[in-house]
Amino acid sequence: MAGRSSVDFGGTAPRVRGLDGVRWIHGSESAKHNTDPDIQVHAYDEHTVILRQNKAVNYEAPFLFLLFGNERAVLIDTGATASAEFFPLRETVDGLVAAWLERNPRDGYELLVLHTHAHGDHVAGDGQFADRPDTVLVGADRATAWAWFGFDEDAEAVARVDLGGRVLECLATPGHHEAAVTFFDPWTGFLLTGDTVYPGRLYIQDWAAFGRSIGRLVEFCEGRAVTHVLGCHIEMSVKPGVDYPIRYTYQPYEAPLELTVDHLREIRAALAEIGDVPQRRVFPLFILSPNT
C-alpha cells in the first residue's frame, strides 16, 4: 500500500453520532408510486457507510454495512436480492470504494465480504461479487464462515479482522442461526448484531444458544465503548410493542434502528425470567419469538 494518506483509526474513544435524525427509506403504499432508491446510502462518517435495501425491492429491507480501513474495506452482508438489475449492490459499493480512494489515495485496495449469518436475505447478493477483482468473499454457512474466523476450533474466541489499522472484533453468537456472527467496530463503537438483536421479532432457533450468546454480548460490552447496537432490520413501529406484519412493504412509522447495551441487558433478564421453556414475550422495541 502506498502511504500517501494513512488514516489513524486508533487511540481515541469513538465519536458518538446520532442516528435519530436519519430518515430511512421505508417503502411506499404502492410499488407504482415508489420513488425511493433501490439502495439508501447513509454516510455515518467519512469511513463508514450504512446501506438499506428498498422495501419495494424486497420486503425484508435489510441493512448492510461498509467499513473502510487503510488496506481493505469490508462489506457485511449482501442483501435480499440477487439481481443487479433490481438491486445494484456491487455498482453501489464500487462507487463508494472509488470515492473513498479518491479522498484517500493508495496503490492496491481490497474488498472483504463477510456476513452476519446465512439466511437468504443476507447473502442473496453474493454472486455480484464472485468475479470482482481484489475481493475475498467468505461464505456464510457455518462450516465456511466459522473456519475462516477460527470459531471451528474455539467458539468462544474473539476473532480480529484487520482492515488496516481498523480492527474489528468478531464473536460467534448462535441462537437465531447456527452460523451467526456479531461484529464490534471500535472506530465507531458499532456492535453489529445481524438478526440476533434488532428492533423487531427476534426469531430464536436455539433457545439455549441464544441465551448464552446474549449473555456473552453483555459481558463483552462491559469493557468496550459501544455507541449503537445495530441489527439488520426494523420491524417495530414507534408505538411500543407494536410490530409491522410480515411482508409489509410500507412502514412509515418505524422505530429507530439503533438499540443500546441496556436492551441487551433487558433481553438477558427476560430470558432468565422465562427459563428453559421457550416463550413469546413482547417488549417496546423487540419481541422474543421462538421458532417452533
QUIRATA-V833713 format. One record per helix or strand of 2 or more residues. SS is the DSSP state (H for helix, E for strand). FROM is the first residue (numbers start at 1). TO is the last residue. If there is no record, write none. Layout:
BEGIN
ss=SS from=FROM to=TO
ss=SS from=FROM to=TO
END
This chain:
BEGIN
ss=H from=31 to=33
ss=E from=39 to=45
ss=E from=48 to=53
ss=E from=63 to=68
ss=E from=72 to=76
ss=H from=89 to=103
ss=E from=110 to=114
ss=H from=120 to=129
ss=E from=135 to=137
ss=H from=142 to=149
ss=E from=158 to=162
ss=E from=167 to=172
ss=E from=181 to=185
ss=E from=190 to=194
ss=E from=201 to=204
ss=H from=207 to=222
ss=E from=228 to=231
ss=E from=236 to=237
ss=E from=258 to=259
ss=H from=261 to=274
ss=E from=281 to=282
ss=E from=287 to=290
END
